[in-house]
Amino acid sequence: MVELVSKIQKVSLFLTEYCADAFTYFRYCGISPFQDKTRKLFYKILIEAHALEKGLSLANPRSLFGVAKIRFLMKAVERYDLSFSRLPAEKVCGIFHTYLEMHRALGVENPLLDEMAAFLDRYEKTNAISPDGGLRRLEEEAYDAFPDAARLLVSRHSNRMFAEDFLPRADVEQIVRIAQSAPSQCNRQSAKAYFFQNREDIDRLLKLQAGSAGFSGGVNNLFVITSDLAAWGGAQQRNQAYVDGALFAMNVMLACHAMEVASCPLNLAVTHKVEKSIKQVGGIGLDERLIMMIAVGRPVSRNKLKVARSPRRPLHEILVAKLAGEGGVS
């Protein structure tokens, strides 16, 4: 009887914990009516702006792409409260400058471009904005102040312009071998790496991922990172598959970078139905959770490479430190 009660208690814990997860997410997610409007707009601007930034980083961006996003961003930035964080406005302005420069180089004229130029001239002067978005050059001197290990970390970037060759098996194995140094809870090592070079498989997988349309045809090497659910037990461990899997995925990208292989993480925020389809295409077990896809390969030559600037938030917005002797949180 005691054993039965114990089992019922453990099973009921799943229900209460998942209900608590659902409530917390509903209460605080970006579309919740209870979430702070400025905080919601902060993330919405960053997300929409980065879509333009990614477009600019493609090998051959189409002329006048992202018109709807541009119009949204001009209106959104106008109503955004800069006292919350200046990053969204700085990023949008930097991206707009790069967008205009690209079209000037192409000799394109359009009323939208004139509208963007007028917006920048007025908004930057009124709010003393320093643009910080668009594209960046990968200059070695920019990382000279860092020791070698730190330089590896800060010089990593997402790449969407790959050479056409296939990575040799030895390189793929070495990348995964290095990535296995990632920590995992109780050394469970639940993460797995599926690797694809078959054109048909990659096309089907990336179509299901649905976030790489602008460069998917140039991806000849693709990882799908998963985590084995059998490694976890109990309601309290419901999110650990994602933690361990994400740590491993980050190590895959750093291993690639260390071996001069470019990479681009591709999110898998998909429905259960799409997740099942991805597993069928990739021969992935139903008892694994998808973490992310990672497009990898040798980068194109440096003089042709374009990379999104993706400016980072100021440190004071990220670091919350309770330091000895300071008597508070800074």
N, C-alpha and C positions, 0 to 999 in steps of 0.2 A: 504493500500500500504506500509506504514511504517513497519507494522508488518511482511509483506511478505519479505521485504528487510532484516529485522532483522533475519528472519529464514534462508534465503539464506546465509547470512553472517556467521551464526553459523554453518550451514552444510558445507560450503566451508572451514571453519577453520579446520574441520576434515581432509580434503584432504591435505591442506598445512602443517599441523602439522605432519601427518603420512609420507608425502613425506620428510619432514625435518628429521624425525626419521630415515627413510630408508637411506638418504644421510649420516647422521652422522655415522650411524652404518657401512655403506660401507666404509667410509673414515677412520675410526679408529679401526675397528675390527681386530682380530688377523690374518685374512687371506687377509687383504687389502694390495694391492701392495704399498700403500702409508704409511703404518705403519712402524715405526723404526724396523729394522731387529733384533737388540739386544733385544728390548722389546718383540718382538714376540717370540724369542727363549727362553727368560726368562720364559714366561708362558708355552710354549710348553714343556720345560724340567720339570717344576713343575707338569704338568698334567700327563705326561708319567711316571714320577718317582712315583707319588702317586698311580698309577695303580699297580705298583710292591709292594708298601708299603701295600696297601689293601690286595693283595694276601698273603703277609707274615702274616697278622693279622687273616687269616682264621683258623679255627680249624685244618684242615688237608690240607695244601697246597700241590699241586701235585709237584713232582720232576721236576726241570728244566722248570718251567713255565716262560712265558714272555720272551722267547729268543729274539724275534724280537725287543722288547722294550729295552732290555739290550744292544743290538748292536747299536740301535739308540742312546741311552743315552751316550754310550762311545764316539761316534763320535760327538754328539751334545755338550757335555761338553768340548771337546777338542777345538772346535771353538768358544765357548761362551766367552764373554768378562767379566772377573771377576770384573772389575772396576765398572760395572753396579750394581751388587749385588752378594755376595758370596753364598747366600742361595742355589741356585739350585745345585751348585757343592757340597756343604756340605751335602745337602740332598741325592744326588745320591750316594756319597761315603758311607754315613751311611747305606743306603739301601743295597748297594753292600756287605758291611761287614756282615750285618745280613743275607743276602741271602747265602753267603759263609758259615757262621756258621751253618745255618740250614742244608746245604748239607753235611758239614763235620760230623755233628751229625748223619746224615742218612747213612754215609759211601758211599756217591755218588761221583764218579769220572767222569770228563768230560772235554774235552779241553776248553769248554767255561768257566768253573770255573777257570782253570789255566790262561786264558786270562784276566778274571776279576781281579784276584789276582795281576797279573803283571801290569795291568792298575792302580790299587789302589796304589801299591808300587811306581810307577813312578810319577803318577799325584799328589798324596798327598805330596810327598817330594818336587817336583818341585814348587808347588803352596802354600805350607804351609797350607794345608786344615785340618780343624778339623771336622771330620764326625759328622753329626747331623740328622740322619734319621733312618728308620727301625722300631723297636719296642721299647716300653717303659714299665717299671714296674710301677704299680699303688701303689706307696709307700706313706703312709700317711704323712711321714716326709717331703715330697717334698712340701706340702702345709701348713706347720705349720706357715710360716711367714705371712700368710694372715688372716685377720679377717674372721669370719664365712661366711658373705655374699659374700665377694670376693672369698673365698675359693670354694664356690659353683660354681662360674663362671669358675674359672681357672681349676677346677678339672673335668669339664665335658669333655667327650670324645665320639667319635663315636664307637659304639660297634657292632661287627658282629658275636658274639658268645652268643646265647641266650639259657636259660633253656627251656625245652619243655612245660612248663605249660602255661595256658591261664590266662591273667589278669582278676581278678574279675570285674564285672560291677562297683562296688563301687570305685575301684581304677581308672578305666577309667574316670568315672564321676568327680572324684576329680582332676585328671590331667587337664581335660578340664576346670573345674571351676577355677583352679589356672591360667591357660593360659588366661582366659578371662580378666585378669588384664592388658594385653598388651594394649598399647595406639593405638588409631585409629583416623583418621582424623575426626574432629567434632563428635567424639564418634559414628561413623556410625556402628561399629562392624559388618563389612561385612564378616568376616572370618567364615568358617564352618569347622567342623571336622567330617569326615566320618571314622568309625572304623569297622574293619573286623577281624573275627576269623575263618570264614569258609575256609577250605583248598582250595576248588576249586576257590573261589573268589580271595584269596591271590595269588595263582599260576597264574591265568589269569592276574591279575593286575601287578604282578612283571615281568611277561614275556613281557608285554607291556612297562613297565618302562625300562627294558633291561640293568640295571646297577648293578644287585645284583645276578648274576648267581652263584657266588661262595658260597653264603650262603642263598639263597632264601628258600631252603627247610627247614631251621631251623627257619624261621619267622612264628610265630603263632599268632602274634598280629600286625596289620597294620593300621596306620592312613593315610588318604588322606586329605590334607588340601586344601581348595578352598576359593575363594573370590567372593561374589555376585556382578555382574556387575551393578545390579539395584541401588546400593548404589552410583554410580558415574555418573556425567553428564558433558558433554562438553569436547572438545578436550584437554583442559588443564589438565584434570584429567585422561588421558589415561593410566597412569602408576600406579595410586594410588592403584588399586586392588592388585598389586604385593607387594607394600610397606606394606599395612595393613596386607595382608596375610602372608608375611614373618615375620613380627613382632610377629604375633600370633603363627606361627610355631616355632619360637625360644623359645617363652614362653612355648610351649608344651614340648619341649626338656628339658628346665630347670625345669619344673614341674616334669617331669619324673625323672630327676636326683635327685631332692629334695626328691622324694619318693622312691629312690633306685631302680628305674626302668631304665634299659639301653635303649638307643635309637641310631638310625642311620638315618640321613637325606638322602633321595634318590631323586636326581634331576628329574625334569620333563621337560627337554629341548627336547620337542617332536614336531612333526608336528601336524597340525590341525586334520589330519586324525587319528593319534594315540590318540590325546586328546579326540576326539569324541568316540573312542573305549573304552577308559578308563572310560569315563562318562557312557557309556552303561553298562559296567560290574559293575560299582559301584553304579548305580542308581543315578547319579549326574546330576543336571540340566544343560541344554545347556547354560543357562544364567549365569553360574559360570566359573571362570577361575581357572585352576589347578595351585597350588603353588608348592607343593611337596608331596611326600609320606614320612612317617616316620615309620621305623620298630622299634617296641618296645618290651620289655619283660624283665623278670628277667635275669640278667647276669649269665653265668656259674660261678662256684666257682673260687675265685681269683687265686688259684694255676694253673688253666687251662686257664685263660683268657689271650689273646694276643691283644694288642692295637697298632695301628699305631702311631709312634712318631709324625708325622706331624709337624715338626718344624715351628715356626712362623718367619715372616720377622722381621728384626731389627726395632726397634721403629722409627729410623730416616728415614726409607723408607716409613713409614705409616703416621706419625704425621707431619702435616704442621701447625705450630703455629705462629700467630701474637700476641705477648705478649706485654702488656703495658710496656713502658720503654725500650724495646729492639730495637725499630726502624727498624723492618724488619721481614722477614720470616725465620724461622729456621727449 
